[in-house]
Amino acid sequence: MIKFIKGRTKAIFYSVKGAFHLIKTEHSIQAQLFFSVCFIIAGFYFDISKIEWLFQVLAICLVLSTESLNTAVEKLADFIHPNYHKKIGVIKDVSAGAVFFAAVFAIVTALIIYYPKLI
């Protein structure tokens, strides 16, 4: 049991370390965090409902998660093949496409929540 707890503690440490590395080094994550904070502030300002909070948090986490995975795929692809390669380009484009889908979900969610409050 103690070995399990130590293993989970290490895993959490490495996860937090990776998250802070992303925040410090990746402009896309920094931009996404900026917009996330703006929408959190807007949520308090407009006093959105619990259900709206759930969808907003889901959208934020989905975008941050896919952006993080996209960064990992890009770093791995660049490590494996540092020069331009057509197949690596397709892999990177598909990975970026996942971020696009998450961003569209987030934009639609934001419009559903905030458009009625703004008009």
Secondary structure as the mmCIF struct_conf table of DSSP 4:
data_model
#
loop_
_struct_conf.conf_type_id
_struct_conf.id
_struct_conf.beg_label_comp_id
_struct_conf.beg_label_asym_id
_struct_conf.beg_label_seq_id
_struct_conf.end_label_comp_id
_struct_conf.end_label_asym_id
_struct_conf.end_label_seq_id
HELX_RH_AL_P HELX_RH_AL_P1 ILE A 2 THR A 25
HELX_RH_AL_P HELX_RH_AL_P2 HIS A 27 TYR A 45
TURN_TY1_P TURN_TY1_P1 PHE A 46 ASP A 47
HELX_RH_AL_P HELX_RH_AL_P3 LYS A 50 ILE A 80
BEND BEND1 ASN A 83 ASN A 83
HELX_RH_AL_P HELX_RH_AL_P4 LYS A 86 LEU A 118
#
